[in-house]
């Protein structure tokens, strides 16, 4: 349970709380576990390194808050405003962030394993090295986000918007990206082994050196993509739009291209298998 003294100080307002934190820079052990802070106005508050495990912050205003290294695991942040907040190195595993506003937030190296981020707004957020394994990001907005080397293994990314995002070297093995928008994204060096990309939009994406072994790309849009050095061994590209795509230096061993659109598509010299 939360420390009563810490709760009492918090009740005095953000200014008093931040002044206390500033006067005690080496303070550790801030305990706000299970605290009831639904709808609280905590804009620009300093809660760095605080323990907020299991707290109720539903619809709270935490915009531009300092939450670096804070423990927010299993916390209820449904529809919370975290715009511009510093959540770098924060623990958000199993947190409820459904519909949360994380626009331009700093989530570098944050732990979001198993978190619920359905319909969350993560546009322009920095998620470099963040961990999302088993998280649910269905219909989340991650357009223009920085996701370099992030771990999405086995996450649900169906219908998510990644337009213009940087996913270079991201781990997306066995993820569900069905009907996701990945147009104009950077996926160079990303791992998409066994990923479900049915109906996904990858038009104009950078897929250099991407690993798509065994991926399901049925009905996906790969119009104009560059797959230089990519590995598509055993991938299913049935009914995929490959118009103007460059596959000239791609591993296409065992690829299925049934009813794929190949107008202007560049294939490896002498390649003809799988075209029906």
C-alpha positions as CSV (number, residue, x, y, z in Angstrom):
1,X,0.0,0.0,0.0
2,X,1.0,3.6,-0.6
3,X,2.9,5.6,2.0
4,X,0.4,7.9,3.8
5,X,3.0,10.7,4.1
6,X,3.7,10.6,0.4
7,X,0.0,10.6,-0.4
8,X,-0.5,13.6,1.9
9,X,2.3,15.5,0.3
10,X,1.0,14.7,-3.2
11,X,-2.4,16.0,-2.2
12,X,-0.9,19.4,-1.6
13,X,-0.2,19.8,-5.3
14,X,2.4,19.4,-8.0
15,X,4.4,22.6,-7.0
16,X,4.9,21.5,-3.4
17,X,5.7,17.9,-4.5
18,X,8.3,19.0,-7.0
19,X,9.9,21.5,-4.5
20,X,10.2,18.6,-2.0
21,X,11.8,16.4,-4.7
22,X,14.2,19.1,-5.7
23,X,15.2,19.6,-2.0
24,X,15.8,15.9,-1.7
25,X,17.5,14.8,-5.0
26,X,18.9,11.6,-3.5
27,X,15.6,10.4,-2.1
28,X,14.6,6.9,-3.0
29,X,11.7,4.7,-1.9
30,X,8.8,6.9,-2.9
31,X,5.8,4.5,-2.4
32,X,2.6,5.2,-4.2
33,X,1.6,1.6,-4.8
34,X,-2.1,1.0,-5.3
35,X,-2.8,4.7,-4.9
36,X,-6.1,6.0,-6.1
37,X,-5.3,8.9,-8.5
38,X,-7.9,8.6,-11.1
39,X,-8.4,11.9,-12.9
40,X,-5.6,13.5,-10.9
41,X,-4.0,16.7,-12.3
42,X,-0.3,15.9,-12.2
43,X,1.1,17.8,-15.2
44,X,4.9,18.2,-15.0
45,X,5.1,16.3,-11.8
46,X,8.4,14.6,-10.8
47,X,7.7,10.9,-10.1
48,X,11.0,9.6,-11.4
49,X,12.0,6.3,-9.8
50,X,8.7,6.2,-7.8
51,X,6.8,3.0,-7.1
52,X,3.4,3.3,-8.6
53,X,2.8,-0.4,-9.1
54,X,-1.0,-1.2,-9.4
55,X,-2.0,2.5,-9.0
56,X,-5.2,3.8,-10.5
57,X,-4.3,6.7,-12.8
58,X,-7.2,6.4,-15.1
59,X,-7.7,9.6,-17.1
60,X,-5.0,11.3,-15.1
61,X,-3.1,14.3,-16.6
62,X,0.6,13.3,-16.6
63,X,1.6,15.4,-19.6
64,X,5.3,16.3,-19.5
65,X,5.7,14.4,-16.2
66,X,9.0,12.9,-15.1
67,X,8.5,9.2,-14.8
68,X,12.0,8.0,-15.7
69,X,12.7,4.6,-14.1
70,X,9.3,4.6,-12.3
71,X,7.6,1.3,-11.6
72,X,4.2,1.5,-13.3
73,X,3.7,-2.2,-13.8
74,X,0.0,-3.3,-13.6
75,X,-1.0,0.4,-13.3
76,X,-4.3,1.6,-14.7
77,X,-3.4,4.4,-17.2
78,X,-6.5,4.0,-19.3
79,X,-7.1,7.2,-21.3
80,X,-4.4,9.0,-19.3
81,X,-2.6,12.0,-20.8
82,X,1.1,11.3,-21.0
83,X,1.9,13.6,-23.8
84,X,5.6,14.6,-23.8
85,X,6.2,12.6,-20.6
86,X,9.6,11.1,-19.8
87,X,9.1,7.4,-19.3
88,X,12.5,6.3,-20.3
89,X,13.6,3.1,-18.4
90,X,10.1,2.9,-16.8
91,X,8.5,-0.4,-16.0
92,X,5.1,-0.6,-17.6
93,X,4.7,-4.4,-17.9
94,X,1.0,-5.5,-17.8
95,X,-0.1,-1.8,-17.6
96,X,-3.5,-0.7,-19.0
97,X,-2.7,2.1,-21.5
98,X,-5.8,1.6,-23.6
99,X,-6.5,4.9,-25.4
100,X,-3.7,6.7,-23.6
101,X,-2.1,9.8,-25.1
102,X,1.7,9.1,-25.4
103,X,2.3,11.6,-28.2
104,X,6.0,12.6,-28.3
105,X,6.7,10.7,-25.1
106,X,10.1,9.4,-24.3
107,X,9.9,5.6,-23.8
108,X,13.5,4.6,-24.5
109,X,14.3,1.2,-23.0
110,X,10.9,1.1,-21.3
111,X,9.5,-2.3,-20.3
112,X,6.0,-2.7,-21.9
113,X,5.8,-6.4,-21.9
114,X,2.2,-7.6,-21.9
115,X,0.9,-4.1,-21.7
116,X,-2.5,-3.1,-23.2
117,X,-2.0,-0.2,-25.7
118,X,-5.0,-0.7,-27.9
119,X,-5.8,2.6,-29.7
120,X,-3.1,4.4,-27.8
121,X,-1.5,7.5,-29.5
122,X,2.3,7.0,-29.7
123,X,2.9,9.4,-32.6
124,X,6.4,10.8,-32.6
125,X,7.3,8.9,-29.4
126,X,10.8,7.6,-28.9
127,X,10.6,3.9,-28.2
128,X,14.2,2.9,-29.0
129,X,15.1,-0.4,-27.4
130,X,11.6,-0.6,-25.8
131,X,10.2,-4.1,-25.0
132,X,6.7,-4.9,-26.2
133,X,6.7,-8.7,-26.2
134,X,3.2,-10.1,-25.9
135,X,1.8,-6.5,-25.7
136,X,-1.5,-5.6,-27.4
137,X,-1.2,-2.5,-29.7
138,X,-4.3,-3.2,-31.9
139,X,-5.2,0.0,-33.7
140,X,-2.5,2.0,-31.9
141,X,-1.0,5.1,-33.7
142,X,2.8,4.8,-33.9
143,X,3.2,7.0,-37.0
144,X,6.6,8.8,-37.1
145,X,7.7,7.0,-34.0
146,X,11.3,6.0,-33.4
147,X,11.3,2.2,-32.7
148,X,14.9,1.3,-33.5
149,X,15.8,-2.2,-32.1
150,X,12.5,-2.4,-30.2
151,X,11.3,-5.9,-29.2
152,X,7.8,-6.7,-30.4
153,X,8.1,-10.5,-30.3
154,X,4.6,-12.2,-30.3
155,X,2.9,-8.8,-29.9
156,X,-0.5,-7.9,-31.4
157,X,0.1,-5.1,-33.9
158,X,-3.0,-5.7,-36.0
159,X,-4.4,-2.5,-37.7
160,X,-1.7,-0.4,-36.0
161,X,-0.4,2.7,-37.8
162,X,3.4,2.7,-38.3
163,X,3.4,5.1,-41.2
164,X,6.8,6.9,-41.5
165,X,8.1,5.1,-38.3
166,X,11.7,3.9,-37.9
167,X,11.7,0.2,-37.1
168,X,15.2,-0.5,-38.1
169,X,16.6,-3.7,-36.5
170,X,13.3,-4.2,-34.6
171,X,12.5,-7.7,-33.4
172,X,9.0,-8.5,-34.8
173,X,9.2,-12.3,-34.9
174,X,5.8,-14.0,-35.0
175,X,3.9,-10.7,-34.5
176,X,0.4,-10.0,-35.8
177,X,0.6,-7.1,-38.3
178,X,-2.5,-8.0,-40.2
179,X,-4.0,-4.9,-41.9
180,X,-1.3,-2.7,-40.3
181,X,-0.1,0.5,-42.0
182,X,3.6,0.2,-42.6
183,X,3.9,2.6,-45.5
184,X,7.1,4.6,-45.8
185,X,8.5,2.9,-42.8
186,X,12.2,2.0,-42.2
187,X,12.4,-1.7,-41.5
188,X,16.0,-2.2,-42.6
189,X,17.5,-5.2,-40.7
190,X,14.3,-6.0,-38.9
191,X,13.4,-9.5,-37.9
192,X,9.9,-10.5,-39.2
193,X,10.3,-14.3,-39.1
194,X,6.9,-15.9,-39.2
195,X,5.0,-12.6,-39.0
196,X,1.4,-12.3,-40.0
197,X,1.3,-9.4,-42.5
198,X,-1.9,-10.3,-44.3
199,X,-3.5,-7.2,-45.9
200,X,-0.8,-5.0,-44.5
201,X,0.3,-1.8,-46.3
202,X,4.1,-1.8,-46.8
203,X,4.1,0.5,-49.9
204,X,7.4,2.5,-50.3
205,X,8.8,0.9,-47.2
206,X,12.6,0.3,-46.8
207,X,12.9,-3.5,-46.4
208,X,16.6,-3.8,-47.0
209,X,18.1,-6.9,-45.3
210,X,14.7,-7.6,-43.6
211,X,14.2,-11.2,-42.5
212,X,10.7,-12.4,-43.7
213,X,11.4,-16.2,-43.6
214,X,8.0,-18.0,-43.4
215,X,6.1,-14.7,-43.2
216,X,2.4,-14.5,-44.3
217,X,2.0,-11.6,-46.8
218,X,-1.2,-12.7,-48.5
219,X,-2.9,-9.6,-50.0
220,X,-0.3,-7.2,-48.7
221,X,0.7,-4.0,-50.5
222,X,4.4,-4.0,-51.3
223,X,4.2,-1.4,-54.1
224,X,7.6,0.1,-54.8
225,X,9.4,-1.5,-51.9
226,X,13.1,-2.1,-51.9
227,X,13.9,-5.7,-50.7
228,X,17.6,-5.6,-51.4
229,X,19.3,-8.3,-49.3
230,X,16.0,-9.5,-47.8
231,X,15.2,-13.1,-47.0
232,X,11.7,-14.3,-48.0
233,X,12.4,-18.0,-48.0
234,X,9.1,-19.9,-47.7
235,X,7.1,-16.6,-47.4
236,X,3.5,-16.5,-48.9
237,X,3.0,-13.6,-51.2
238,X,-0.2,-14.8,-52.8
239,X,-2.3,-11.9,-54.1
240,X,0.4,-9.4,-53.0
241,X,0.9,-6.2,-54.9
242,X,4.6,-6.2,-55.9
243,X,4.2,-3.5,-58.6
244,X,7.5,-1.7,-59.1
245,X,9.1,-3.6,-56.2
246,X,12.8,-4.5,-56.3
247,X,13.4,-8.2,-55.5
248,X,16.5,-8.5,-57.7
249,X,18.8,-9.3,-54.8
250,X,16.3,-11.1,-52.6
251,X,16.2,-14.7,-51.4
252,X,13.0,-16.1,-53.0
253,X,13.5,-19.8,-52.3
254,X,10.2,-21.5,-51.8
255,X,8.2,-18.2,-52.1
256,X,4.5,-18.5,-53.1
257,X,3.5,-15.8,-55.6
258,X,0.1,-17.1,-56.7
259,X,-1.9,-14.3,-58.3
260,X,0.6,-11.6,-57.2
261,X,0.7,-8.3,-59.1
262,X,4.1,-8.1,-60.7
263,X,3.9,-5.2,-63.1
264,X,7.4,-3.7,-63.3
265,X,8.7,-6.0,-60.5
266,X,12.4,-6.7,-60.7
267,X,13.2,-10.4,-59.9
268,X,16.6,-12.1,-59.6
269,X,18.1,-13.0,-63.0
270,X,16.5,-16.2,-64.4
271,X,13.8,-16.4,-61.6
272,X,10.5,-17.8,-62.7
273,X,9.3,-20.2,-60.0
274,X,6.0,-19.5,-58.2
275,X,4.5,-17.2,-60.8
276,X,1.0,-18.3,-61.6
